[in-house]
Amino acid sequence: MCKGAWCLVSHVEGCLEGRRAAALSPSASGWRVARSIFVADDEGTARSYTHRRDGSHDFCFRVMQAKLASGGALDVMLDDPTQPDSELGLERCLERLVITGTPQSVADQLLCFRQEVGEFGTLLYTCHDWVEPELARRSMELTAREVMPRVNDALASA
């Protein structure tokens, strides 16, 4: 599976089941999916920014992991529901739950993710604190100007 998709697949299925039970359209167009995304001009910059030990992604996932573990809900971060919690280290979270890379790489990852999750209406770009404001701003520019046009063109031609 691509970048933590299994949990969302079950959420979308539950949403659609609820819509059918309520006699509503079984469209997932109203479903919103949030992903941590970081785009850079080169893979090395993207990886070093999202995997730095004093960075915002590290902090966010460390706190999220601790809170989910204390509430017995760590399964939403696992690769699949049968994986033991003990295998979920911080580096694993960053590898599996952050979509990062160059514009082409991120577009490819998003298309893979959408193929596995299925149709959804809105992708929410989860931004983290700006450790390096120029890189964070550049990530959003690249997402808007290069990544999403690639994704939208690929979806339109499918």
Buried (B, 14 or more C-beta within 10 A) or exposed (E): BBBBBBBBEEBBEEBBEEBEEEEEEEEBEEBEBEBBBBBBBEEEBBBEBBBBEEBBBBBBBBEBBEEBEEEEEBBBBBBEEEBEEEEBEBEBBBBBBBBBBBBEBBBBBBBBBBEBBBEBEEBEBBBBEEBBEEBBEBBBEBBEEBBBEBBEEBEEEE
